[in-house]
Amino acid sequence: MLVKDCMTRHPVMVAPTTLVSEAQGVMNENKIRHLPVAGDGKRLLGLITRQRLTLKPDAVGSLNVWEITRRLSNITVQDIMLKAKDVHTIAPDRTVERAARHMTDHKIGCMPVVEDKVIVGILSEIDLLKSFQEMLGLPVDGVRITMRMPHKEGEFSKLTSAIAAHNLGILGIGSFPSPRRPGFYDMVLKIPRVTLSEVREILKDIPDQEIVDIREVV
């Protein structure tokens, strides 16, 4: 799956001259935590986050409530936004795993998706979590099974051959190194239109492989 397949298209954006109070209202109304700031032609100028909207105590400590209100009413998005040069962005044709790696490495919650300097979408933590669900077939009922297998050639084909021999399909698939088992991988499959007992019977005797988890997902 690529970024363009799971990003939020046509994200809500604001102009740099937008008042901060208005931007906050836009974020609340649309239930979003990140707001790209765009110029002419939807070119990225900056990014507003919930954190950027938080007033620093040392900036208002000596002000009374009227002075605070007056100051807030004059602040625009461009005064507090994260500038474009400091915003982490990603292209729409990058893979979701690379996007996830970049976001975790830099501890950020979103990335504007930019093509030719134009904002074409935004990718958030929520978008990545949704893509993970879809890749494992969560939206559809079925049996979820985790098979542990040696990390060597031919093991995956043994698994898929057993499934194909019974005319079953696979909706979702994923793999990861087996915890505390060097040299092994756990393969997670989502198989629809079959019972838990049928799947267990079909896959329990694959040589060198074992079922480490099996459950119905509805």
N, C-alpha and C positions, 0 to 999 in steps of 0.2 A: 504494500500500500504506500502511495506517495502522499506528500503533504497536500497536494491539490485535491486528493480524494476525501480528506477528512477535515480540512480547514473550514472555518466559517467564512462563507463568501459574502461579499457586499457588507462588510462590517460597518457598524455605526462609527462615524468620524465627525470631528469638529474642526473648525478653523482656528488658527492661532489667536485670533482676536476675541474668541468666545470668552465670556466671563466665567471665572471658576465656579461661581454659584450655578450657572447654567449647565456647565459640564457635569457637575455633580448631580444635578437633576436628571440629565440625560442618562447617566450611569445607573441611577436608582430606578428610573422608569424602565430601562431595558434590562435591568438585572445583570449588568456586566461589571467586571473589575478592571478592564483595560480599555483605553479609549485612544485610538490613533489620532494624531493631529496632522491634518493634511492641508497642503497649499493648492495652487492651481493644478488641474489635471490629476488630482488625487496623489500628488507627490508627498512622500513622507517627510514631515518636518520634526516630528517628535512623538512622544507617547505619554499619556496620563495614566497613572495607576492610583489605586486607593491610597497607597502610601504617600504619593506626591501631594495628595489633597490634605494631608495631616499637617496642621500648623505646628511649628517647632515652639516649644515653651519659651525659649529665649527671645523669640520674635514678638511675643505679645505680653511678656511678663510685666512690663511697665505701663501697659496701655489699659485704659478703662473700657467698659463694654461699648461705649459709643465710638471710641477710636478704633476698636477692633472691627466693629460693624462697618465703619467707613472704609477702613483699609481693605477688608474683604470684598466690598462692593466694587472696588476699582481694580482688583487683581484679575488678569486675563490668563488664559491657558499658557500662552507663550512665556509667562513669567515663572511658571513652576514646572513646566513639562520637562521630561528627559529629552535632551536634544537628539536629533536624528543620528549624529555621529556616535552617540553612546548607546543607541538602541540596537539590540540584537535582532537581526532579521534573517529570513530564510527564503529560498526560492521555491516555487510551487512544485518543481520536479525532484526535490530531494526526498529521501525515504523517511518514513515516520520514525524508524528506529534511530536514524541520525539526528533528527529533530529532537527526539526525547533525550538522547545523549547530550546534545548541546544545552538543553534546558536544565538538565540535572547538573551538568558540569558548572554552569554559571548561576545555578540557583535562581532561575527566573520562572515566572508563571505564564508567560506568553511570548510569542514572536510575531510581529507583523510579517505577512507574506508579501514579498516585493518582487516585481518583475519589471525590468527596465526603469527602476526607481519609482514605479507606480504601485500603490497598495492594491493588491488583488484579493486579499483575505487576511485573516488573522488566525493563528494557531495557539490554542490555550491548553492548559493541563486537562481540562474537561474534554476537549476535542481528542486528545491522545488517549484518554481513558475510554472514550466511546469507540475509537478505532480498535483498541485492544479487545473490547467486548465483541466487536463484529468479526475480528479475525479468528476468535475462538467460537464463533457461532452462537453466542448467547441469546440473540433475539428469537431463536427457534428451539422448540422442545426437542429433546433427544437424550442420548446417553453420552456422558462425558467420561472418558477413560484415560488414565495415564499409564503408559507402558514404559518400563525401564529396559534399556537395551545397551549392549556394548557399543562403544563409539568406533565402529569399523564398517567397512563397505558391505553392502548387502543386507544389513539389518532392517532398514526401512522398507526395502522391497518385500521382505518376508512378512512384514506387518500389513502392507497394502495388498499383497497377494491374498492373504487370508480374508481380508475384508471383501475384495473383489470376487472371490470364489463364492461368496454368498449373496452377490448382487446388492451389496450395501454401498452407500455413498458416504462421503465425508464433507461436513459443512464447515468445520473449523479445524485448524491445526496449529500447533506451536511446539517448540522444544527448548530445553534448557539443560545445562549440566546437572547431573544428579547430585543432590546435596550429600556431601561426605562420601561420595563414591567416585573417586577418580577413574577416568576411562569409561564412564557410563553417561548416557543421556536419558532424560525423561521426555517422552513424546506424548503430548496431550492432543486427543482427537475428540471431535464432536460428531456423533453418528445419529442421524435422524431415522424415524419410523422403524424402531426396533426396541425390544425390551432389554432391560438390564441383564437378565439371565441369558438371553440369546448372545449378547455381546461377550459375556464372560465365557460362555461355552466355546465360542468361535476362537477366542484369542488366548485362552488359558494354556494351551499346549504348544505355543510357538517356541522353538528351540532357542535357548539362551536369553529369552525375554520373560519378564514377569509383570503382572498387573499390580501396580502399587496403589491405585485408587480407581474406583468406579462408582458412578452415581447418576441418577436421573436428574436432569436439569429441565425445569419447567418454568 
